[in-house]
Amino acid sequence: MSSESLDPIHVPADDGAPLASPVPLEPTVDPEPRRSFDGVEPSISARGVRKSYVGGDGTPIHVLDGVDLDVRPGEMVSVIGASGSGKSTLLHVLGALDRPDEGAVSVGGVPVAGLNEQGMAELRAKRVGFVFQFHHLLREFSALENVMMPQLIAGTGEGRARERARELLDLVGLAGRLEHKPSQLSGGEQQRVAVARALANRPLVLLADEPSGNLDPSTSDRLHEHLFRVCREEGAAMVLVTHDLALAARADRVLRLLGGQLVDAAPGAPGAAA
């Protein structure tokens, strides 16, 4: 199976409005009790990850400079940081869309470094779900068919794929929109289809890059509720990149990407106000 058939998703650049001066991470709703994940093996792990690019003047730009991260099943970790700090690059490396220059990443105990391009594509298809700011739905197919597609690519039979797609679309509140094409859905509905599609193959890891960045506040709130609920019920380890500090505060952990490293962004933590 070729990598082209397993990786049709266009990856947007790291963009979005830069964070202004840091503000306290105070959720707009009562936060859920913080859960303990001690003793649980991580679904995704990164150690000493470094990634650099060459700037226009030939000077290397160190985007990731020794990132360490463990995220466990059902745990939600949010990552905040200024525009251009490398948040999207981090997700690309964690999701085997790109290789680090140094360090190690493993998904479900499988080291990414030991995989060729086809192996990375199969890992993405079977173990990682992606939700980006722009949904990238296939416009000629219905909502149901969009959620079936990654399953069929991974080798799931049509009947099982259809049943799973119906289940997920029902879970995100779209049971009455199964046969609607993207052009017949609102922006929030399209993004909920994208969430269902990301979870179609029961991934160990869900990576979300500004999933509601192009939606109005009311629609965003509804999408977030679906995203968090589905993540908990499916047991996926989620890494969420966002500029929305109230949304970030609802995660089990809030980290800031600062100087190429992840630091605790909880109030009072070292680096939280940097």
Steps between C-alpha positions, in 0.01 A plus 500: 500500500658828393548798726304709252186292555528528877590866534265719299486776761648838415692637801457873558791718612537616861292814492245695698502818701791530742430488871504835667648541845432183699174491695390258772360172378152529645227285343163659424326192645565305816803281428469126529701338781855430388547129445805297592675298231782371719609148412329502159723435200504795259331471162752747358845587626767748391853529636755768418324596176679765295395650168666786310445675169725722294385861479507713188841638594642151554484521879360190674176557692466265797125440526503204740795483736475196724128429538394229746137391519291202612123487443297209632173338385207734561728786607459840339800734478471850358797688353501878477764739373559796273442472127811354339621335821481156339170360625395359162851367443470316831175337391648400165791329675279332760265375229774358273431759231861615539816358652694674776863593442585345836315319776242225503124477453295185559129439447349206681854382579602505132811716437441727201873510424494134397232548236538570129260735320241226445527396864446859612195526275352180646569625853316823424209315344451251783621667819476878457202727435542857377260793535618824341354851495365437150309175476626380156191289440457335160230722354356251254427246776236501775579540870458125542736424212761746630511316832504162328792594272795463742360167615474365145856617429617312810330180378178500701204334328229729365231378741713553810625835369143620443390388849797674665440819300133507603598449865750786497278743314225427750751563781577848365132582450475447124275194478263699280772619261650170383423546131574873487805612303735762649340779295169420673649523851587801715861571593453351846333191359781450251755521778305245704516266200878557503512401868304182426730423206809545718364239743380256234786253539497516882836681516717486806582868453290798393688811386294819465647820353271800563195285422254786553714792390273593210168463685292752695514478882163327544576236236850457643364430846270228366785345301725499808233319702477230233880478469562454872211257545600285205865498609407378848257237372740374232801503738731678256800694627448854372745783434312821425673810361297814558513876551178477702617516862160412645491188283860414589419520872242222467768243415660273759829684448588834342847541349664798332746462213767749593850520355453166330408318820176409678451659842213476745259788433289457811482820711806524723703241309852594381470658156121533520514876468784510250 
